């Protein structure tokens, strides 16, 4: 018998000890933030703004109008939208506005329109949830809204329901039931793309969008001035 076979035989014959499942919830509870909802929102916003993210606090009924006002002050020649409820809602708004960005629908095979895709100024997607501790958004790309939409255009506009802001990563994973099934490339973003690989000089836009705008939809019980004054 070879030495390898002998070792494997001994390993297989060794007595096995059943291990109890670790108490992950109890472990992470020790590090759970005691901040209230407003404090978490303000901390999340401060963390994101520290890395060059723009945040526009708004409401579910008003986010499209708020975005139009922002686009009037920050004109974009084009924007790529998805065939989703929020994509169609924004398109309807843009179509009624003079000098609005040209709408491009993400309804092509990528290989067939790369030249045009890489010339689009902005991409608009939804976020799955947020993580307060690290100032993070979780994106959940799918066929209707693929990763390319938030990766290629220089400006990424993310629609975020602030009611889905969780204190930490573990809380987000458990509350959103990520274990039930994840996309191929679930994504955590904490600002625009950035790198310091070259001469340790921080540069934005090296591996993705140079700018990130978050439309943060506040729940009705939180006043906008409560978070705007602190963030």
C-alpha positions as CSV (number, residue, x, y, z in Angstrom):
1,X,0.0,0.0,0.0
2,X,1.3,3.4,-0.9
3,X,1.9,6.1,1.7
4,X,-0.9,8.1,0.3
5,X,-3.4,5.3,0.4
6,X,-2.3,4.4,4.0
7,X,-2.9,8.0,5.1
8,X,-6.3,8.2,3.5
9,X,-7.3,4.8,5.0
10,X,-6.4,6.0,8.5
11,X,-8.3,9.2,8.0
12,X,-11.4,7.3,6.8
13,X,-11.2,5.0,9.8
14,X,-10.7,7.7,12.4
15,X,-13.7,8.2,14.7
16,X,-16.0,11.1,13.7
17,X,-17.3,13.6,16.1
18,X,-20.6,15.5,15.3
19,X,-20.1,19.2,15.7
20,X,-22.9,21.4,16.8
21,X,-24.0,24.2,14.5
22,X,-22.5,27.5,15.7
23,X,-24.9,30.2,17.0
24,X,-24.3,32.8,14.2
25,X,-27.2,35.0,15.3
26,X,-25.9,35.1,18.8
27,X,-22.4,35.8,17.7
28,X,-23.4,38.8,15.5
29,X,-25.8,40.1,18.0
30,X,-22.8,40.9,20.2
31,X,-21.7,43.4,17.6
32,X,-25.2,44.7,16.7
33,X,-25.5,48.5,16.6
34,X,-27.9,50.0,19.2
35,X,-28.5,53.1,17.0
36,X,-32.1,54.0,16.1
37,X,-33.4,54.1,12.6
38,X,-32.5,57.8,11.9
39,X,-29.0,57.3,13.3
40,X,-28.5,54.3,11.0
41,X,-29.7,56.3,8.0
42,X,-27.4,59.2,8.9
43,X,-24.4,56.9,9.4
44,X,-25.1,55.1,6.1
45,X,-25.3,58.4,4.3
46,X,-22.2,59.8,5.9
47,X,-20.2,56.7,4.9
48,X,-21.4,56.8,1.3
49,X,-20.8,60.5,0.9
50,X,-17.3,60.1,2.3
51,X,-16.4,58.2,-0.9
52,X,-18.0,60.6,-3.4
53,X,-21.6,59.3,-3.5
54,X,-24.4,61.8,-4.0
55,X,-27.6,61.0,-2.0
56,X,-31.0,62.5,-2.9
57,X,-33.5,61.9,-0.1
58,X,-37.1,61.6,-1.5
59,X,-40.3,59.7,-1.2
60,X,-41.9,56.8,-3.2
61,X,-44.4,59.1,-4.8
62,X,-41.9,61.8,-5.7
63,X,-38.6,60.1,-6.7
64,X,-39.1,60.5,-10.5
65,X,-39.8,64.2,-10.1
66,X,-36.8,64.6,-7.8
67,X,-34.6,62.8,-10.3
68,X,-35.8,65.1,-13.1
69,X,-34.9,68.1,-11.1
70,X,-31.4,66.7,-10.5
71,X,-31.0,65.9,-14.2
72,X,-32.0,69.5,-15.0
73,X,-29.0,70.6,-12.9
74,X,-26.7,67.8,-14.1
75,X,-27.7,67.2,-17.7
76,X,-27.0,63.7,-19.2
77,X,-27.1,63.0,-22.9
78,X,-28.5,59.5,-22.5
79,X,-29.7,57.0,-20.0
80,X,-30.2,53.2,-20.2
81,X,-33.4,51.9,-18.6
82,X,-34.8,48.4,-17.9
83,X,-38.2,47.0,-18.7
84,X,-39.2,47.1,-15.0
85,X,-41.8,49.1,-13.1
86,X,-39.3,51.7,-12.1
87,X,-37.7,51.8,-15.5
88,X,-41.1,52.4,-17.2
89,X,-42.1,55.0,-14.7
90,X,-38.9,57.0,-15.3
91,X,-39.3,56.7,-19.0
92,X,-42.8,58.1,-18.9
93,X,-41.5,61.1,-17.0
94,X,-38.6,61.7,-19.3
95,X,-40.7,61.5,-22.4
96,X,-42.7,64.5,-21.2
97,X,-39.6,66.7,-20.6
98,X,-37.8,68.9,-23.1
99,X,-34.1,68.3,-23.3
100,X,-34.3,65.1,-21.3
101,X,-31.7,62.4,-21.7
102,X,-32.1,60.1,-24.7
103,X,-33.7,56.8,-23.5
104,X,-32.0,53.6,-24.4
105,X,-33.7,50.3,-23.4
106,X,-31.6,47.4,-22.3
107,X,-33.3,44.9,-24.5
108,X,-30.4,43.8,-26.8
109,X,-27.8,41.1,-26.6
110,X,-24.7,42.9,-25.3
111,X,-22.4,41.6,-28.0
112,X,-24.6,43.3,-30.6
113,X,-24.4,46.9,-29.3
114,X,-21.2,47.3,-27.4
115,X,-20.2,50.4,-29.3
116,X,-23.5,52.2,-28.3
117,X,-23.6,50.8,-24.8
118,X,-20.2,52.2,-24.0
119,X,-21.3,55.6,-25.2
120,X,-24.3,55.9,-22.8
121,X,-23.9,58.5,-20.1
122,X,-26.0,57.0,-17.2
123,X,-27.5,53.8,-16.0
124,X,-30.6,53.5,-13.8
125,X,-31.2,50.4,-11.6
126,X,-32.8,49.5,-8.3
127,X,-31.0,48.3,-5.2
128,X,-32.0,45.3,-3.2
129,X,-31.2,46.7,0.3
130,X,-28.6,48.7,2.2
131,X,-26.1,48.1,5.0
132,X,-25.7,50.9,7.5
133,X,-22.4,49.8,9.2
134,X,-20.4,50.0,6.0
135,X,-22.4,52.5,3.9
136,X,-23.3,50.0,1.3
137,X,-25.9,49.1,-1.2
138,X,-26.7,45.6,-2.3
139,X,-27.6,45.1,-6.0
140,X,-29.4,42.0,-7.3
141,X,-28.8,41.9,-11.0
142,X,-31.1,39.7,-13.1
143,X,-32.1,39.3,-16.8
144,X,-34.3,42.4,-16.7
145,X,-31.6,44.6,-15.0
146,X,-28.2,43.0,-15.6
147,X,-24.9,44.0,-14.0
148,X,-23.9,45.8,-17.2
149,X,-26.3,48.6,-16.5
150,X,-24.6,49.6,-13.3
151,X,-21.1,48.8,-14.4
152,X,-20.6,50.4,-17.9
153,X,-22.1,54.0,-17.8
154,X,-20.0,56.6,-16.1
155,X,-23.0,57.6,-13.9
156,X,-24.9,55.0,-12.0
157,X,-28.3,56.1,-10.5
158,X,-29.6,53.7,-7.9
159,X,-33.1,53.6,-6.6
160,X,-33.0,52.6,-2.9
161,X,-35.9,51.9,-0.5
162,X,-34.4,53.2,2.8
163,X,-36.9,50.9,4.7
164,X,-34.6,48.1,3.6
165,X,-31.5,49.5,5.4
166,X,-30.1,46.9,7.8
167,X,-27.6,47.5,10.6
168,X,-25.0,45.0,9.3
169,X,-24.2,42.5,6.6
170,X,-25.5,39.5,8.6
171,X,-28.8,41.2,9.3
172,X,-29.3,42.0,5.6
173,X,-28.5,38.4,4.5
174,X,-30.9,36.8,7.1
175,X,-33.8,39.3,6.7
176,X,-33.7,39.2,2.9
177,X,-33.3,35.4,2.9
178,X,-30.3,35.3,0.6
179,X,-29.9,31.6,1.3
180,X,-33.1,30.9,-0.6
181,X,-31.2,31.7,-3.9
182,X,-28.8,34.3,-5.1
183,X,-28.0,35.7,-8.6
184,X,-24.8,34.9,-10.3
185,X,-23.2,38.2,-9.3
186,X,-24.9,39.7,-6.3
187,X,-23.0,42.9,-5.7
188,X,-22.1,45.2,-2.7
189,X,-21.2,48.8,-3.6
190,X,-20.0,51.5,-1.3
191,X,-19.6,54.4,-3.8
192,X,-18.3,54.8,-7.3
193,X,-15.6,52.6,-8.7
194,X,-12.2,53.5,-7.3
195,X,-8.7,52.2,-7.2
196,X,-5.3,53.3,-5.9
197,X,-3.2,50.7,-7.7
198,X,-1.2,53.2,-9.7
199,X,1.4,55.0,-7.5
200,X,-1.1,54.8,-4.6
201,X,-3.1,57.6,-6.1
202,X,-6.9,57.4,-5.6
203,X,-8.7,57.4,-9.0
204,X,-12.4,57.0,-9.7
205,X,-14.0,55.2,-12.6
206,X,-11.2,52.7,-13.3
207,X,-13.4,49.6,-13.1
208,X,-16.9,51.0,-13.3
209,X,-18.9,54.2,-12.9
210,X,-17.1,57.4,-11.9
211,X,-20.2,58.8,-10.2
212,X,-23.0,57.3,-8.0
213,X,-26.3,59.0,-7.3
214,X,-28.6,57.3,-4.8
215,X,-32.3,58.1,-4.8
216,X,-33.1,57.2,-1.1
217,X,-36.8,56.7,-0.5
218,X,-37.6,57.5,3.1
219,X,-40.5,55.8,4.8
220,X,-43.4,58.2,5.7
221,X,-42.6,58.3,9.5
222,X,-39.2,59.8,8.9
223,X,-38.9,63.5,7.9
224,X,-36.4,64.4,5.3
225,X,-35.0,67.2,7.4
226,X,-34.2,64.6,10.1
227,X,-31.6,63.0,7.9
228,X,-30.6,65.9,5.7
229,X,-29.5,67.9,8.8
230,X,-27.2,65.1,10.1
231,X,-25.8,63.3,7.0
